Amino acid sequence: MEAKVDSLLEELNSLLDSSNTSISLSTTLEVKTQDVVAEQTVDATEDLDFLIESLSTTKLSKPSSSQHLSTSASTASLPSSTSLQSMSSSVASVVSGKFIKCFTIYLGPSNIPRGLHQSQTQCCKQLFCTTCDLQVLEFNNKEWIEPNCNYLFFRNNYPTEQYLKVNLQPKQHSSAYCCQCSWVTVTVVTDLRKHDHLRWFCKGHAI
């Protein structure tokens, strides 16, 4: 009887030992698996950080093609020093608001100088109309064919010269003026005030 009990105890101890061994192996495998996963996670994170840093460095060191195009386009659009010098006086006048109107407004034939009239006779080139609020056009060595000119003609064809020239004919030392509502032909220097039907004024000359 005692022999059987001893045998049973030995088998029980053997079973317990094998159970402990399997638990130990399972625990060891679980720990090693966790370590491997952790190592892979760290490696993946390091690889991702390296990739991000590489991309950032590349973007900073190499400008995009659009930036190159923008730079070259802006460089190409810059005016030359000669152009800047030629524009400087007129631009300065406009920016500073230095404009002077003609003391007396004259209309005249094509052989009379154009510009600001002060001490010497010059015909104004900055004429505007207070009625239609548009600039007055001038055609040198031309005159209007009066029978064909009327308000509707200028109303519909101003400011296109191609259409207006239908009622223009050549005339030496003559000038044809018009806005969108009025017109006149002059062959001699004339004070604008003598043409009562014209509502024109000098807008000012940049100095």
Backbone as CSV, one residue per row, in Angstrom:
resi,resn,N_x,N_y,N_z,CA_x,CA_y,CA_z,C_x,C_y,C_z
1,MET,0.839,-1.218,0.000,0.000,0.000,0.000,0.869,1.262,0.000
2,GLU,1.857,1.270,0.853,2.759,2.422,0.939,3.519,2.609,-0.359
3,ALA,3.794,1.539,-1.033,4.522,1.611,-2.303,3.681,2.315,-3.356
4,LYS,2.384,1.991,-3.341,1.506,2.643,-4.306,1.390,4.130,-4.031
5,VAL,1.306,4.485,-2.742,1.210,5.911,-2.382,2.464,6.647,-2.823
6,ASP,3.631,6.009,-2.581,4.890,6.649,-2.997,4.933,6.840,-4.513
7,SER,4.440,5.823,-5.210,4.437,5.903,-6.666,3.556,7.055,-7.160
8,LEU,2.383,7.153,-6.513,1.463,8.235,-6.883,2.070,9.600,-6.585
9,LEU,2.756,9.708,-5.428,3.385,10.986,-5.081,4.475,11.357,-6.099
10,GLU,5.245,10.327,-6.518,6.292,10.614,-7.510,5.695,11.105,-8.834
11,GLU,4.603,10.412,-9.251,3.954,10.849,-10.496,3.413,12.273,-10.363
12,LEU,2.851,12.577,-9.183,2.321,13.924,-8.958,3.423,14.972,-9.009
13,ASN,4.564,14.627,-8.329,5.707,15.553,-8.367,6.217,15.767,-9.788
14,SER,6.212,14.670,-10.563,6.679,14.751,-11.946,5.768,15.662,-12.769
15,LEU,4.475,15.486,-12.540,3.512,16.337,-13.250,3.682,17.808,-12.875
16,LEU,3.873,18.042,-11.552,4.064,19.425,-11.095,5.312,20.037,-11.712
17,ASP,6.403,19.227,-11.761,7.639,19.747,-12.355,7.459,20.108,-13.823
18,SER,6.765,19.214,-14.561,6.547,19.495,-15.996,5.663,20.711,-16.199
19,SER,4.671,20.864,-15.287,3.785,22.036,-15.379,4.556,23.321,-15.132
20,ASN,5.424,23.290,-14.093,6.241,24.485,-13.806,7.164,24.814,-14.959
21,THR,7.705,23.716,-15.567,8.618,23.924,-16.696,7.906,24.582,-17.866
22,SER,6.671,24.091,-18.168,5.916,24.682,-19.293,5.535,26.134,-19.009
23,ILE,5.162,26.414,-17.754,4.830,27.800,-17.387,6.035,28.702,-17.551
24,SER,7.203,28.176,-17.103,8.444,28.947,-17.211,8.793,29.224,-18.665
25,LEU,8.629,28.160,-19.502,8.917,28.340,-20.934,7.958,29.337,-21.571
26,SER,6.691,29.233,-21.188,5.700,30.166,-21.729,6.020,31.602,-21.343
27,THR,6.404,31.768,-20.068,6.752,33.119,-19.596,7.967,33.658,-20.326
28,THR,8.956,32.763,-20.504,10.190,33.170,-21.193,9.897,33.574,-22.630
29,LEU,9.056,32.751,-23.313,8.705,33.061,-24.697,7.948,34.395,-24.802
30,GLU,7.050,34.621,-23.845,6.272,35.857,-23.854,7.163,37.070,-23.674
31,VAL,8.128,36.965,-22.747,9.046,38.060,-22.488,9.896,38.340,-23.709
32,LYS,10.409,37.250,-24.325,11.246,37.436,-25.511,10.444,38.035,-26.660
33,THR,9.200,37.604,-26.791,8.346,38.173,-27.847,8.132,39.665,-27.644
34,GLN,7.871,40.054,-26.410,7.687,41.470,-26.100,8.945,42.267,-26.399
35,ASP,10.117,41.667,-26.074,11.377,42.359,-26.351,11.567,42.571,-27.849
36,VAL,11.258,41.521,-28.638,11.425,41.617,-30.088,10.505,42.685,-30.667
37,VAL,9.245,42.692,-30.200,8.284,43.701,-30.678,8.753,45.102,-30.323
38,ALA,9.253,45.241,-29.073,9.734,46.548,-28.637,10.910,47.002,-29.482
39,GLU,11.834,46.063,-29.784,12.994,46.414,-30.593,12.569,46.826,-32.001
40,GLN,11.616,46.084,-32.570,11.141,46.419,-33.913,10.459,47.790,-33.931
41,THR,9.695,48.073,-32.863,9.020,49.370,-32.773,10.035,50.501,-32.710
42,VAL,11.077,50.312,-31.892,12.124,51.326,-31.769,12.827,51.525,-33.102
43,ASP,13.146,50.382,-33.777,13.812,50.490,-35.068,12.941,51.223,-36.091
44,ALA,11.654,50.903,-36.113,10.743,51.559,-37.056,10.646,53.052,-36.765
45,THR,10.592,53.397,-35.471,10.509,54.815,-35.098,11.764,55.564,-35.515
46,GLU,12.926,54.935,-35.289,14.186,55.566,-35.679,14.256,55.748,-37.194
47,ASP,13.802,54.713,-37.942,13.813,54.824,-39.397,12.900,55.951,-39.874
48,LEU,11.730,56.077,-39.253,10.787,57.130,-39.626,11.359,58.525,-39.332
49,ASP,11.981,58.678,-38.162,12.604,59.960,-37.817,13.702,60.334,-38.799
50,PHE,14.499,59.324,-39.186,15.577,59.569,-40.132,15.032,60.001,-41.493
51,LEU,13.926,59.333,-41.915,13.326,59.673,-43.196,12.780,61.097,-43.189
52,ILE,12.099,61.499,-42.111,11.549,62.856,-41.998,12.659,63.893,-42.023
53,GLU,13.736,63.605,-41.285,14.865,64.543,-41.244,15.509,64.680,-42.617
54,SER,15.612,63.567,-43.358,16.202,63.615,-44.689,15.365,64.450,-45.642
55,LEU,14.033,64.248,-45.571,13.143,65.026,-46.438,13.222,66.510,-46.123
56,SER,13.251,66.867,-44.845,13.327,68.273,-44.447,14.603,68.914,-44.949
57,THR,15.708,68.196,-44.834,16.999,68.713,-45.296,16.996,68.933,-46.798
58,THR,16.379,67.991,-47.528,16.322,68.110,-48.982,15.518,69.316,-49.413
59,LYS,14.372,69.560,-48.741,13.529,70.704,-49.089,14.224,72.030,-48.820
60,LEU,15.009,72.071,-47.723,15.684,73.308,-47.373,16.847,73.597,-48.300
61,SER,17.553,72.572,-48.726,18.765,72.768,-49.506,18.495,72.927,-50.989
62,LYS,17.340,72.374,-51.501,17.049,72.442,-52.920,15.736,73.162,-53.141
63,PRO,15.746,74.422,-53.607,14.493,75.140,-53.869,13.740,74.484,-54.998
64,SER,12.429,74.589,-54.977,11.585,73.964,-55.974,11.732,74.659,-57.316
65,SER,11.276,73.962,-58.376,11.354,74.529,-59.713,10.495,75.769,-59.842
66,SER,9.350,75.804,-59.105,8.490,76.984,-59.163,9.195,78.204,-58.598
67,GLN,10.033,77.982,-57.551,10.794,79.101,-56.993,11.807,79.613,-57.998
68,HIS,12.463,78.663,-58.739,13.412,79.077,-59.761,12.712,79.890,-60.844
69,LEU,11.522,79.418,-61.270,10.779,80.119,-62.299,10.358,81.498,-61.828
70,SER,9.909,81.576,-60.564,9.471,82.862,-60.022,10.624,83.847,-59.969
71,THR,11.800,83.353,-59.539,12.972,84.221,-59.435,13.408,84.717,-60.799
72,SER,13.469,83.781,-61.778,13.895,84.186,-63.110,12.898,85.119,-63.755
73,ALA,11.584,84.868,-63.508,10.572,85.739,-64.096,10.651,87.142,-63.523
74,SER,10.831,87.238,-62.202,10.914,88.556,-61.578,12.158,89.296,-62.026
75,THR,13.262,88.552,-62.239,14.493,89.180,-62.719,14.316,89.684,-64.139
76,ALA,13.634,88.870,-64.966,13.447,89.270,-66.355,12.536,90.472,-66.481
77,SER,11.608,90.635,-65.534,10.654,91.733,-65.637,11.200,93.062,-65.121
78,LEU,12.367,93.048,-64.506,12.932,94.293,-63.983,13.354,95.201,-65.123
79,PRO,12.983,96.481,-65.069,13.379,97.404,-66.138,14.863,97.722,-66.060
80,SER,15.429,98.106,-67.198,16.839,98.462,-67.241,17.054,99.808,-66.576
81,SER,18.347,100.092,-66.274,18.674,101.360,-65.631,18.356,102.535,-66.543
82,THR,18.510,102.327,-67.857,18.191,103.399,-68.806,16.712,103.733,-68.786
83,SER,15.871,102.674,-68.737,14.428,102.897,-68.689,14.039,103.607,-67.409
84,LEU,14.674,103.206,-66.304,14.360,103.848,-65.027,14.713,105.326,-65.049
85,GLN,15.868,105.637,-65.643,16.278,107.033,-65.707,15.327,107.854,-66.572
86,SER,14.887,107.272,-67.685,13.989,108.005,-68.571,12.621,108.204,-67.967
87,MET,12.224,107.276,-67.065,10.914,107.376,-66.442,10.926,108.184,-65.156
88,SER,12.107,108.451,-64.608,12.206,109.014,-63.262,11.509,110.363,-63.135
89,SER,11.717,111.265,-64.105,11.150,112.604,-63.987,9.631,112.587,-64.040
90,SER,9.065,111.817,-64.989,7.605,111.780,-65.111,6.973,111.083,-63.921
91,VAL,7.597,109.989,-63.458,7.065,109.276,-62.299,7.115,110.163,-61.064
92,ALA,8.213,110.880,-60.894,8.340,111.774,-59.737,7.264,112.845,-59.767
93,SER,6.956,113.342,-60.963,5.927,114.372,-61.069,4.560,113.831,-60.693
94,VAL,4.266,112.613,-61.168,2.965,112.023,-60.869,2.836,111.713,-59.391
95,VAL,3.893,111.122,-58.807,3.849,110.745,-57.398,3.736,111.973,-56.506
96,SER,4.470,113.004,-56.834,4.445,114.214,-56.009,3.210,115.067,-56.265
97,GLY,2.445,114.728,-57.314,1.236,115.481,-57.611,1.499,116.856,-58.184
98,LYS,2.647,117.039,-58.837,2.990,118.346,-59.409,2.429,118.446,-60.821
99,PHE,1.251,119.014,-60.934,0.617,119.238,-62.218,0.260,120.720,-62.331
100,ILE,0.462,121.268,-63.510,0.119,122.665,-63.767,-0.810,122.723,-64.977
101,LYS,-1.873,123.486,-64.855,-2.821,123.642,-65.951,-2.429,124.833,-66.823
102,CYS,-2.851,124.752,-68.064,-2.573,125.856,-68.992,-3.232,127.134,-68.506
103,PHE,-2.488,128.236,-68.576,-3.040,129.538,-68.178,-4.200,129.916,-69.098
104,THR,-3.970,129.722,-70.389,-5.025,129.877,-71.395,-4.971,128.653,-72.298
105,ILE,-6.136,128.071,-72.573,-6.177,126.845,-73.379,-6.308,127.218,-74.849
106,TYR,-5.337,126.736,-75.637,-5.347,127.003,-77.072,-5.502,125.699,-77.848
107,LEU,-6.289,125.794,-78.903,-6.339,124.763,-79.933,-5.583,125.292,-81.133
108,GLY,-4.933,124.390,-81.882,-4.156,124.897,-83.006,-3.823,123.833,-84.020
109,PRO,-3.321,124.252,-85.185,-2.935,123.320,-86.240,-1.714,122.500,-85.841
110,SER,-1.381,121.552,-86.665,-0.335,120.583,-86.320,1.053,121.195,-86.249
111,ASN,1.271,122.357,-86.848,2.610,122.963,-86.840,2.879,123.800,-85.595
112,ILE,1.936,123.900,-84.673,2.124,124.639,-83.424,2.556,123.654,-82.333
113,PRO,3.581,124.034,-81.519,4.048,123.125,-80.463,2.929,122.735,-79.495
114,ARG,3.026,121.526,-78.957,2.066,121.025,-77.982,2.704,120.999,-76.603
115,GLY,1.912,121.305,-75.597,2.423,121.254,-74.238,1.720,122.250,-73.340
116,LEU,2.389,122.589,-72.232,1.841,123.525,-71.255,1.979,124.961,-71.759
117,HIS,0.859,125.660,-71.811,0.904,127.071,-72.233,1.016,127.971,-71.002
118,GLN,2.152,128.719,-70.944,2.328,129.726,-69.894,2.774,131.028,-70.542
119,SER,4.084,131.133,-70.768,4.584,132.379,-71.359,4.579,132.328,-72.880
120,GLN,4.754,131.151,-73.464,4.756,131.048,-74.915,3.553,130.219,-75.373
121,THR,3.142,130.474,-76.594,1.942,129.827,-77.118,2.219,128.359,-77.431
122,GLN,1.498,127.497,-76.745,1.522,126.071,-77.017,0.096,125.545,-76.909
123,CYS,-0.214,124.566,-77.730,-1.553,123.986,-77.717,-1.615,122.847,-76.702
124,CYS,-2.688,122.830,-75.940,-2.824,121.857,-74.846,-3.005,120.439,-75.383
125,LYS,-2.304,119.505,-74.722,-2.431,118.089,-75.071,-3.091,117.282,-73.957
126,GLN,-3.617,117.963,-72.960,-4.251,117.278,-71.829,-5.711,117.719,-71.702
127,LEU,-6.415,117.707,-72.809,-7.798,118.153,-72.828,-8.758,117.024,-72.445
128,PHE,-9.706,117.352,-71.580,-10.768,116.421,-71.188,-12.105,117.144,-71.291
129,CYS,-13.162,116.359,-71.442,-14.498,116.916,-71.585,-15.285,116.753,-70.290
130,THR,-15.935,117.824,-69.848,-16.738,117.749,-68.624,-18.112,117.122,-68.878
131,THR,-18.510,117.030,-70.133,-19.825,116.467,-70.453,-19.782,114.943,-70.515
132,CYS,-18.874,114.399,-71.319,-18.768,112.936,-71.429,-17.685,112.361,-70.514
133,ASP,-16.899,113.242,-69.883,-15.849,112.839,-68.936,-14.795,111.948,-69.600
134,LEU,-14.426,112.283,-70.833,-13.429,111.507,-71.571,-12.366,112.428,-72.148
135,GLN,-11.230,111.830,-72.495,-10.128,112.604,-73.044,-10.439,113.047,-74.471
136,VAL,-9.936,114.222,-74.817,-10.111,114.758,-76.167,-9.009,114.193,-77.061
137,LEU,-9.407,113.632,-78.203,-8.445,113.100,-79.178,-8.111,114.168,-80.205
138,GLU,-6.906,114.043,-80.775,-6.447,115.011,-81.772,-5.838,114.266,-82.948
139,PHE,-6.200,114.667,-84.159,-5.670,114.069,-85.381,-5.009,115.177,-86.200
140,ASN,-3.679,115.084,-86.294,-2.909,116.128,-86.976,-3.016,115.986,-88.488
141,ASN,-2.980,117.145,-89.138,-3.072,117.218,-90.606,-4.330,116.529,-91.138
142,LYS,-5.396,116.655,-90.359,-6.689,116.096,-90.745,-7.784,117.118,-90.441
143,GLU,-8.929,116.965,-91.109,-10.109,117.752,-90.790,-11.343,116.867,-90.868
144,TRP,-12.379,117.253,-90.125,-13.628,116.494,-90.135,-14.436,116.836,-91.386
145,ILE,-15.069,115.820,-91.922,-16.005,116.031,-93.028,-17.335,116.400,-92.390
146,GLU,-17.555,117.681,-92.231,-18.665,118.186,-91.421,-20.045,117.648,-91.802
147,PRO,-20.391,117.541,-93.077,-21.741,117.063,-93.390,-22.039,115.665,-92.842
148,ASN,-21.000,114.872,-92.624,-21.209,113.499,-92.159,-21.037,113.351,-90.647
149,CYS,-20.660,114.426,-89.983,-20.400,114.342,-88.542,-21.642,114.726,-87.754
150,ASN,-21.942,113.929,-86.740,-23.051,114.232,-85.828,-22.785,113.547,-84.489
151,TYR,-23.645,113.844,-83.549,-23.448,113.325,-82.187,-23.408,111.794,-82.158
152,LEU,-24.317,111.152,-82.874,-24.381,109.682,-82.847,-23.124,109.048,-83.433
153,PHE,-22.539,109.703,-84.455,-21.310,109.168,-85.051,-20.192,109.096,-84.018
154,PHE,-19.979,110.181,-83.270,-18.909,110.183,-82.268,-19.287,109.338,-81.047
155,ARG,-20.565,109.340,-80.729,-21.027,108.529,-79.591,-20.764,107.047,-79.831
156,ASN,-20.898,106.580,-81.042,-20.759,105.155,-81.353,-19.338,104.759,-81.747
157,ASN,-18.525,105.703,-82.222,-17.217,105.334,-82.782,-16.020,105.765,-81.944
158,TYR,-16.209,106.714,-81.023,-15.108,107.118,-80.138,-14.751,105.926,-79.245
159,PRO,-13.459,105.637,-78.969,-12.241,106.364,-79.394,-11.473,105.637,-80.494
160,THR,-12.133,104.742,-81.250,-11.433,103.908,-82.223,-11.133,104.697,-83.497
161,GLU,-9.857,104.926,-83.743,-9.453,105.731,-84.899,-9.890,105.085,-86.204
162,GLN,-9.875,103.766,-86.241,-10.259,103.062,-87.463,-11.681,103.427,-87.895
163,TYR,-12.565,103.643,-86.926,-13.942,104.011,-87.245,-14.082,105.529,-87.451
164,LEU,-13.323,106.299,-86.681,-13.428,107.751,-86.786,-12.866,108.273,-88.108
165,LYS,-11.857,107.608,-88.645,-11.206,108.119,-89.855,-12.124,108.073,-91.077
166,VAL,-13.270,107.404,-90.957,-14.233,107.405,-92.054,-14.669,108.824,-92.390
167,ASN,-14.754,109.664,-91.357,-15.163,111.057,-91.558,-13.999,112.031,-91.413
168,LEU,-12.781,111.557,-91.654,-11.593,112.415,-91.652,-11.013,112.480,-93.060
169,GLN,-10.524,113.651,-93.400,-9.846,113.793,-94.687,-8.565,114.605,-94.482
170,PRO,-7.542,114.359,-95.289,-6.264,115.059,-95.111,-6.391,116.555,-95.370
171,LYS,-5.684,117.326,-94.528,-5.563,118.769,-94.745,-4.311,119.256,-94.033
172,GLN,-3.382,119.787,-94.791,-2.099,120.213,-94.252,-2.276,121.345,-93.240
173,HIS,-1.484,121.305,-92.156,-1.504,122.314,-91.090,-2.917,122.509,-90.530
174,SER,-3.552,121.395,-90.282,-4.882,121.429,-89.687,-4.947,120.342,-88.619
175,SER,-5.834,120.520,-87.645,-6.009,119.515,-86.589,-7.491,119.282,-86.336
176,ALA,-7.841,118.014,-86.245,-9.226,117.635,-85.958,-9.292,117.121,-84.523
177,TYR,-10.133,117.734,-83.708,-10.309,117.358,-82.312,-11.684,116.709,-82.132
178,CYS,-11.760,115.799,-81.144,-13.072,115.253,-80.789,-13.007,114.558,-79.428
179,CYS,-14.162,114.523,-78.787,-14.368,113.650,-77.625,-15.528,112.727,-78.017
180,GLN,-16.305,112.256,-77.073,-17.405,111.365,-77.436,-18.707,112.129,-77.728
181,CYS,-18.681,113.444,-77.491,-19.911,114.212,-77.697,-19.713,115.479,-78.510
182,SER,-18.445,115.903,-78.740,-18.197,117.156,-79.455,-17.006,116.995,-80.379
183,TRP,-16.906,117.894,-81.362,-15.801,117.837,-82.311,-15.565,119.231,-82.904
184,VAL,-14.359,119.448,-83.436,-14.026,120.715,-84.067,-12.768,120.535,-84.910
185,THR,-12.666,121.335,-85.978,-11.457,121.382,-86.804,-10.882,122.797,-86.717
186,VAL,-9.561,122.916,-86.490,-8.923,124.230,-86.410,-7.758,124.290,-87.390
187,THR,-7.591,125.456,-87.974,-6.488,125.691,-88.907,-5.553,126.797,-88.432
188,VAL,-5.979,127.542,-87.417,-5.159,128.597,-86.813,-5.263,128.465,-85.298
189,VAL,-4.311,129.079,-84.601,-4.331,129.041,-83.138,-5.573,129.772,-82.637
190,THR,-6.340,129.053,-81.793,-7.624,129.590,-81.335,-7.779,129.377,-79.841
191,ASP,-8.256,130.428,-79.180,-8.581,130.322,-77.761,-9.807,129.417,-77.618
192,LEU,-9.717,128.438,-76.718,-10.814,127.492,-76.533,-12.116,128.190,-76.166
193,ARG,-12.041,129.340,-75.501,-13.236,130.044,-75.050,-14.074,130.584,-76.209
194,LYS,-13.478,130.628,-77.396,-14.232,131.090,-78.557,-15.166,130.005,-79.105
195,HIS,-14.980,128.784,-78.668,-15.854,127.682,-79.084,-16.815,127.387,-77.928
196,ASP,-17.949,128.077,-77.955,-18.870,127.986,-76.823,-19.462,126.593,-76.634
197,HIS,-19.543,125.813,-77.704,-20.176,124.496,-77.602,-19.245,123.438,-76.995
198,LEU,-17.981,123.770,-76.846,-17.021,122.791,-76.304,-16.918,122.945,-74.791
199,ARG,-17.079,121.859,-74.079,-16.944,121.839,-72.618,-15.646,121.123,-72.245
200,TRP,-14.552,121.649,-72.776,-13.252,121.026,-72.575,-12.425,121.834,-71.581
201,PHE,-11.528,121.147,-70.884,-10.657,121.813,-69.919,-9.303,121.120,-69.886
202,CYS,-8.300,121.828,-69.367,-6.966,121.257,-69.222,-6.884,120.497,-67.900
203,LYS,-6.556,119.225,-67.992,-6.479,118.401,-66.766,-5.169,118.601,-66.026
204,GLY,-4.174,119.163,-66.677,-2.895,119.438,-66.033,-1.743,118.697,-66.671
205,HIS,-0.583,119.349,-66.698,0.635,118.790,-67.262,1.623,118.484,-66.146
206,ALA,2.209,117.273,-66.155,3.197,116.905,-65.154,4.482,117.687,-65.396
207,ILE,5.072,118.203,-64.304,6.304,118.987,-64.439,7.409,118.339,-63.603
